[in-house]
Amino acid sequence: MSKNLRKYLAVLPLFSMLVACAQLGPLEVQDTEMNKLAQHARTHSDHEKLASYYDDVANEMRKKVVEKRKALQHYEDKSHYYGRGGQDFHSHTTANLRYYEQAAQEAQKQAYFHRKIAAELLQRENAKPVAAPGQFSDRANKAELDSDPNKL
């Protein structure tokens, strides 16, 4: 065997392992951004963004639940195709199904929580009294009375 071929065969598995481990999907990056937003959420719109994000996550998890249920049904219907490995596929798919169902429920709870906070913040913003341009505060009225002796 030539030297170049040996080097190639030695480097190829290491390189492929490095590429497989180094990939960071867009979902993880988005999760990091949403965690920062969740920690610093102060306004109604921040909580609405978080609620819509968690709704999207819950919908994505529900889609995966449907996929896993189809796969589980396939493994049960065609178990003779898979032999002993079919039991492993079945148990792995069942575990994934449970995980995705729990993740969907958790995301839905988070969406509900942030939607509730957003509604409370919006209610507080709407409940604040807004001073009309012709109105004076009590302090301004008192100062006006103190400065004009004729009004006493």
Contact map, one row per residue, 1 for C-alpha under 8 A:
11101100000000000000000000000000000000000000000000000000000000000000000000000000000000000000000000000000000000000000000000000000000000000000000000000000
11111100000000000000000000000000000000000000000000000000000000000000000000000000000000000000000000000000000000000000000000000000000000000000000000000000
11111110000000000000000000000000000000000000000000000000000000000000000000000000000000000000000000000000000000000000000000000000000000000000000000000000
01111111000000000000000000000000000000000000000000000000000000000000000000000000000000000000000000000000000000000000000000000000000000000000000000000000
11111111100000000000000000000000000000000000000000000000000000000000000000000000000000000000000000000000000000000000000000000000000000000000000000000000
11111111110000000000000000000000000000000000000000000000000000000000000000000000000000000000000000000000000000000000000000000000000000000000000000000000
00111111111000000000000000000000000000000000000000000000000000000000000000000000000000000000000000000000000000000000000000000000000000000000000000000000
00011111111100000000000000000000000000000000000000000000000000000000000000000000000000000000000000000000000000000000000000000000000000000000000000000000
00001111111110000000000000000000000000000000000000000000000000000000000000000000000000000000000000000000000000000000000000000000000000000000000000000000
00000111111111000000000000000000000000000000000000000000000000000000000000000000000000000000000000000000000000000000000000000000000000000000000000000000
00000011111111100000000000000000000000000000000000000000000000000000000000000000000000000000000000000000000000000000000000000000000000000000000000000000
00000001111111110000000000000000000000000000000000000000000000000000000000000000000000000000000000000000000000000000000000000000000000000000000000000000
00000000111111111000000000000000000000000000000000000000000000000000000000000000000000000000000000000000000000000000000000000000000000000000000000000000
00000000011111111100000000000000000000000000000000000000000000000000000000000000000000000000000000000000000000000000000000000000000000000000000000000000
00000000001111111110000000000000000000000000000000000000000000000000000000000000000000000000000000000000000000000000000000000000000000000000000000000000
00000000000111111111000000000000000000000000000000000000000000000000000000000000000000000000000000000000000000000000000000000000000000000000000000000000
00000000000011111111100000000000000000000000000000000000000000000000000000000000000000000000000000000000000000000000000000000000000000000000000000000000
00000000000001111111110000000000000000000000000000000000000000000000000000000000000000000000000000000000000000000000000000000000000000000000000000000000
00000000000000111111111000000000000000000000000000000000000000000000000000000000000000000000000000000000000000000000000000000000000000000000000000000000
00000000000000011111111000000000000000000000000000000000000000000000000000000000000000000000000000000000000000000000000000000000000000000000000000000000
00000000000000001111111000000000000000000000000000000000000000000000000000000000000000000000000000000000000000000000000000000000000000000000000000000000
00000000000000000111111100000000000000000000000000000000000000000000000000000000000000000000000000000000000000000000000000000000000000000000000000000000
00000000000000000011111110000000000000000000000000000000000000000000000000000000000000000000000000000000000000000000000000000000000000000000000000000000
00000000000000000000011111011000000000000000000000000000000000000000000000000000000000000000000000000000000000000000000000000000000000000000000000000000
00000000000000000000001111111000000000000000000000000000000000000000000000000000000000000000000000000000000000000000000000000000000000000000000000000000
00000000000000000000000111111100000000000000000000000000000000000000000000000000000000000000000000000000000000000000000000000000000000000000000000000000
00000000000000000000000011111110000000000000000000000000000000000000000000000000000000000000000000000000000000000000000000000000000000000000000000000000
00000000000000000000000111111111000000000000000000000000000000000000000000000000000000000000000000000000000000000000000000000000000000000000000000000000
00000000000000000000000111111111100000000000000000000000000000000000000000000000000000000000000000000000000000000000000000000000000000000000000000000000
00000000000000000000000001111111110000000000000000000000000000000000000000000000000000000000000000000000000000000000000000000000000000000000000000000000
00000000000000000000000000111111111000000000000000000000000000000000000000000000000000000000000000000000000000000000000000000000000000000000000000000000
00000000000000000000000000011111111100000000000000000000000000000000000000000000000000000000000000000000000000000000000000000000000000000000000000000000
00000000000000000000000000001111111110000000000000000000000000000000000000000000000000000000000000000000000000000000000000000000000000000000000000000000
00000000000000000000000000000111111111000000000001000000000000000000000000000000000000000000000000000000000000000000000000000000000000000000000000000000
00000000000000000000000000000011111111100000000000000000000000000000000000000000000000000000000000000000000000000000000000000000000000000000000000000000
00000000000000000000000000000001111111110000000000000000000000000000000000000000000000000000000000000000000000000000000000000000000000000000000000000000
00000000000000000000000000000000111111111000010001000000000000000000000000000000000000000000000000000000000000000000000000000000000000000000000000000000
00000000000000000000000000000000011111111000011001000000000000000000000000000000000000000000000000000000000000000000000000000000000000000000000000000000
00000000000000000000000000000000001111111000000000000000000000000000000000000000000000000000000000000000000000000000000000000000000000000000000000000000
00000000000000000000000000000000000111111100000000000000000000000000000000000000000000000000000000000000000000000000000000000000000000000000000000000000
00000000000000000000000000000000000011111110011000000000000000000000000000000000000000000000000000000000000000000000000000000000000000000000000000000000
00000000000000000000000000000000000000011111011000000000000000000000000000000000000000000000000000000000000000000000000000000000000000000000000000000000
00000000000000000000000000000000000000001111111000000000000000000000000000000000000000000000000000000000000000000000010010000000000000000000000000000000
00000000000000000000000000000000000000000111111100000000000000000000000000000000000000000000000000000000000000000000111011000000000000000000000000000000
00000000000000000000000000000000000000000011111110000000000000000000000000000000000000000000000000000000000000000000010000000000000000000000000000000000
00000000000000000000000000000000000011001111111111000000000000000000000000000000000000000000000000000000000000000000010000000000000000000000000000000000
00000000000000000000000000000000000001001111111111100000000000000000000000000000000000000000000000000000000000000110110000000000000000000000000000000000
00000000000000000000000000000000000000000001111111110000000000000000000000000000000000000000000000000000000000000110010000000000000000000000000000000000
00000000000000000000000000000000000000000000111111111000000000000000000000000000000000000000000000000000000000000000000000000000000000000000000000000000
00000000000000000000000000000000010011000000011111111100000000000000000000000000000000000000000000000000000000100100000000000000000000000000000000000000
00000000000000000000000000000000000000000000001111111110000000000000000000000000000000000000000000000000000001111110000000000000000000000000000000000000
00000000000000000000000000000000000000000000000111111111000000000000000000000000000000000000000000000000000000100000000000000000000000000000000000000000
00000000000000000000000000000000000000000000000011111111100000000000000000000000000000000000000000000000000000100000000000000000000000000000000000000000
00000000000000000000000000000000000000000000000001111111110000000000000000000000000000000000000000000000001101100000000000000000000000000000000000000000
00000000000000000000000000000000000000000000000000111111111000000000000000000000000000000000000000000000001100100000000000000000000000000000000000000000
00000000000000000000000000000000000000000000000000011111111100000000000000000000000000000000000000000000000000000000000000000000000000000000000000000000
00000000000000000000000000000000000000000000000000001111111110000000000000000000000000000000000000000001001000000000000000000000000000000000000000000000
00000000000000000000000000000000000000000000000000000111111111000000000000000000000000000000000000000011111100000000000000000000000000000000000000000000
00000000000000000000000000000000000000000000000000000011111111100000000000000000000000000000000000000001000000000000000000000000000000000000000000000000
00000000000000000000000000000000000000000000000000000001111111110000000000000000000000000000000000000000000000000000000000000000000000000000000000000000
00000000000000000000000000000000000000000000000000000000111111111000000000000000000000000000000000011011000000000000000000000000000000000000000000000000
00000000000000000000000000000000000000000000000000000000011111111100000000000000000000000000000000011001000000000000000000000000000000000000000000000000
00000000000000000000000000000000000000000000000000000000001111111110000000000000000000000000000000000000000000000000000000000000000000000000000000000000
00000000000000000000000000000000000000000000000000000000000111111111000000000000000000000000000010010000000000000000000000000000000000000000000000000000
00000000000000000000000000000000000000000000000000000000000011111111100000000000000000000000000010011000000000000000000000000000000000000000000000000000
00000000000000000000000000000000000000000000000000000000000001111111110000000000000000000000000000000000000000000000000000000000000000000000000000000000
00000000000000000000000000000000000000000000000000000000000000111111111000000000000000000000000000000000000000000000000000000000000000000000000000000000
00000000000000000000000000000000000000000000000000000000000000011111111100000000000000000000110110000000000000000000000000000000000000000000000000000000
00000000000000000000000000000000000000000000000000000000000000001111111110000000000000000000000010000000000000000000000000000000000000000000000000000000
00000000000000000000000000000000000000000000000000000000000000000111111111000000000000000000000000000000000000000000000000000000000000000000000000000000
00000000000000000000000000000000000000000000000000000000000000000011111111100000000000000000100000000000000000000000000000000000000000000000000000000000
00000000000000000000000000000000000000000000000000000000000000000001111111110000000000000100110000000000000000000000000000000000000000000000000000000000
00000000000000000000000000000000000000000000000000000000000000000000111111111000000000000000000000000000000000000000000000000000000000000000000000000000
00000000000000000000000000000000000000000000000000000000000000000000011111111110000000000000000000000000000000000000000000000000000000000000000000000000
00000000000000000000000000000000000000000000000000000000000000000000001111111110010001001100000000000000000000000000000000000000000000000000000000000000
00000000000000000000000000000000000000000000000000000000000000000000000111111110000000000100000000000000000000000000000000000000000000000000000000000000
00000000000000000000000000000000000000000000000000000000000000000000000011111110000000000000000000000000000000000000000000000000000000000000000000000000
00000000000000000000000000000000000000000000000000000000000000000000000001111111110000000000000000000000000000000000000000000000000000000000000000000000
00000000000000000000000000000000000000000000000000000000000000000000000001111111111001000000000000000000000000000000000000000000000000000000000000000000
00000000000000000000000000000000000000000000000000000000000000000000000000000111111001000000000000000000000000000000000000000000000000000000000000000000
00000000000000000000000000000000000000000000000000000000000000000000000000000111111001000000000000000000000000000000000000000000000000000000000000000000
00000000000000000000000000000000000000000000000000000000000000000000000000100111111111000000000000000000000000000000000000000000000000000000000000000000
00000000000000000000000000000000000000000000000000000000000000000000000000000011111111100000000000000000000000000000000000000000000000000000000000000000
00000000000000000000000000000000000000000000000000000000000000000000000000000000011111110000000000000000000000000000000000000000000000000000000000000000
00000000000000000000000000000000000000000000000000000000000000000000000000000000011111111000000000000000000000000000000000000000000000000000000000000000
00000000000000000000000000000000000000000000000000000000000000000000000000100011111111111100000000000000000000000000000000000000000000000000000000000000
00000000000000000000000000000000000000000000000000000000000000000000000000000000001111111110000000000000000000000000000000000000000000000000000000000000
00000000000000000000000000000000000000000000000000000000000000000000000000000000000111111111000000000000000000000000000000000000000000000000000000000000
00000000000000000000000000000000000000000000000000000000000000000000000000100000000011111111100000000000000000000000000000000000000000000000000000000000
00000000000000000000000000000000000000000000000000000000000000000000000100110000000001111111110000000000000000000000000000000000000000000000000000000000
00000000000000000000000000000000000000000000000000000000000000000000000000000000000000111111111000000000000000000000000000000000000000000000000000000000
00000000000000000000000000000000000000000000000000000000000000000000000000000000000000011111111100000000000000000000000000000000000000000000000000000000
00000000000000000000000000000000000000000000000000000000000000000001001100000000000000001111111110000000000000000000000000000000000000000000000000000000
00000000000000000000000000000000000000000000000000000000000000000001000100000000000000000111111111000000000000000000000000000000000000000000000000000000
00000000000000000000000000000000000000000000000000000000000000000000000000000000000000000011111111100000000000000000000000000000000000000000000000000000
00000000000000000000000000000000000000000000000000000000000000000001000000000000000000000001111111110000000000000000000000000000000000000000000000000000
00000000000000000000000000000000000000000000000000000000000000011001100000000000000000000000111111111000000000000000000000000000000000000000000000000000
00000000000000000000000000000000000000000000000000000000000000000000000000000000000000000000011111111100000000000000000000000000000000000000000000000000
00000000000000000000000000000000000000000000000000000000000000000000000000000000000000000000001111111110000000000000000000000000000000000000000000000000
00000000000000000000000000000000000000000000000000000000000011011000000000000000000000000000000111111111000000000000000000000000000000000000000000000000
00000000000000000000000000000000000000000000000000000000000011001000000000000000000000000000000011111111100000000000000000000000000000000000000000000000
00000000000000000000000000000000000000000000000000000000000000000000000000000000000000000000000001111111110000000000000000000000000000000000000000000000
00000000000000000000000000000000000000000000000000000000010010000000000000000000000000000000000000111111111000000000000000000000000000000000000000000000
00000000000000000000000000000000000000000000000000000000111011000000000000000000000000000000000000011111111100000000000000000000000000000000000000000000
00000000000000000000000000000000000000000000000000000000010000000000000000000000000000000000000000001111111110000000000000000000000000000000000000000000
00000000000000000000000000000000000000000000000000000000010000000000000000000000000000000000000000000111111111000000000000000000000000000000000000000000
00000000000000000000000000000000000000000000000000000110110000000000000000000000000000000000000000000011111111100000000000000000000000000000000000000000
00000000000000000000000000000000000000000000000000000110010000000000000000000000000000000000000000000001111111110000000000000000000000000000000000000000
00000000000000000000000000000000000000000000000000000000000000000000000000000000000000000000000000000000111111111000000000000000000000000000000000000000
00000000000000000000000000000000000000000000000000100100000000000000000000000000000000000000000000000000011111111100000000000000000000000000000000000000
00000000000000000000000000000000000000000000000001111110000000000000000000000000000000000000000000000000001111111110000000000000000000000000000000000000
00000000000000000000000000000000000000000000000000100000000000000000000000000000000000000000000000000000000111111111000000000000000000000000000000000000
00000000000000000000000000000000000000000000000000100000000000000000000000000000000000000000000000000000000011111111100000000000000000000000000000000000
00000000000000000000000000000000000000000000001101100000000000000000000000000000000000000000000000000000000001111111110000000000000000000000000000000000
00000000000000000000000000000000000000000000001100100000000000000000000000000000000000000000000000000000000000111111111000000000000000000000000000000000
00000000000000000000000000000000000000000000000000000000000000000000000000000000000000000000000000000000000000011111111100000000000000000000000000000000
00000000000000000000000000000000000000000001001000000000000000000000000000000000000000000000000000000000000000001111111110000000000000000000000000000000
00000000000000000000000000000000000000000011111100000000000000000000000000000000000000000000000000000000000000000111111111000000000000000000000000000000
00000000000000000000000000000000000000000001000000000000000000000000000000000000000000000000000000000000000000000011111111100000000000000000000000000000
00000000000000000000000000000000000000000000000000000000000000000000000000000000000000000000000000000000000000000001111111110000000000000000000000000000
00000000000000000000000000000000000000000011000000000000000000000000000000000000000000000000000000000000000000000000111111111000000000000000000000000000
00000000000000000000000000000000000000000001000000000000000000000000000000000000000000000000000000000000000000000000011111111100000000000000000000000000
00000000000000000000000000000000000000000000000000000000000000000000000000000000000000000000000000000000000000000000001111111110000000000000000000000000
00000000000000000000000000000000000000000000000000000000000000000000000000000000000000000000000000000000000000000000000111111111000000000000000000000000
00000000000000000000000000000000000000000000000000000000000000000000000000000000000000000000000000000000000000000000000011111111000000000000000000000000
00000000000000000000000000000000000000000000000000000000000000000000000000000000000000000000000000000000000000000000000001111111000000000000000000000000
00000000000000000000000000000000000000000000000000000000000000000000000000000000000000000000000000000000000000000000000000111111100000000000000000000000
00000000000000000000000000000000000000000000000000000000000000000000000000000000000000000000000000000000000000000000000000011111110000000000000000000000
00000000000000000000000000000000000000000000000000000000000000000000000000000000000000000000000000000000000000000000000000000011111000000000000000000000
00000000000000000000000000000000000000000000000000000000000000000000000000000000000000000000000000000000000000000000000000000001111100000000000000000000
00000000000000000000000000000000000000000000000000000000000000000000000000000000000000000000000000000000000000000000000000000000111110100000000000000000
00000000000000000000000000000000000000000000000000000000000000000000000000000000000000000000000000000000000000000000000000000000011111100000000000000000
00000000000000000000000000000000000000000000000000000000000000000000000000000000000000000000000000000000000000000000000000000000001111100000000000000000
00000000000000000000000000000000000000000000000000000000000000000000000000000000000000000000000000000000000000000000000000000000000111110000000000000000
00000000000000000000000000000000000000000000000000000000000000000000000000000000000000000000000000000000000000000000000000000000001111111000000000000000
00000000000000000000000000000000000000000000000000000000000000000000000000000000000000000000000000000000000000000000000000000000000001111111100000000000
00000000000000000000000000000000000000000000000000000000000000000000000000000000000000000000000000000000000000000000000000000000000000111111100000000000
00000000000000000000000000000000000000000000000000000000000000000000000000000000000000000000000000000000000000000000000000000000000000011111110000000000
00000000000000000000000000000000000000000000000000000000000000000000000000000000000000000000000000000000000000000000000000000000000000011111111000000000
00000000000000000000000000000000000000000000000000000000000000000000000000000000000000000000000000000000000000000000000000000000000000011111111100000000
00000000000000000000000000000000000000000000000000000000000000000000000000000000000000000000000000000000000000000000000000000000000000011111111110000000
00000000000000000000000000000000000000000000000000000000000000000000000000000000000000000000000000000000000000000000000000000000000000000111111111000000
00000000000000000000000000000000000000000000000000000000000000000000000000000000000000000000000000000000000000000000000000000000000000000011111111100000
00000000000000000000000000000000000000000000000000000000000000000000000000000000000000000000000000000000000000000000000000000000000000000001111111110000
00000000000000000000000000000000000000000000000000000000000000000000000000000000000000000000000000000000000000000000000000000000000000000000111111111011
00000000000000000000000000000000000000000000000000000000000000000000000000000000000000000000000000000000000000000000000000000000000000000000011111111000
00000000000000000000000000000000000000000000000000000000000000000000000000000000000000000000000000000000000000000000000000000000000000000000001111111000
00000000000000000000000000000000000000000000000000000000000000000000000000000000000000000000000000000000000000000000000000000000000000000000000111111111
00000000000000000000000000000000000000000000000000000000000000000000000000000000000000000000000000000000000000000000000000000000000000000000000011111111
00000000000000000000000000000000000000000000000000000000000000000000000000000000000000000000000000000000000000000000000000000000000000000000000000011111
00000000000000000000000000000000000000000000000000000000000000000000000000000000000000000000000000000000000000000000000000000000000000000000000010011111
00000000000000000000000000000000000000000000000000000000000000000000000000000000000000000000000000000000000000000000000000000000000000000000000010011111
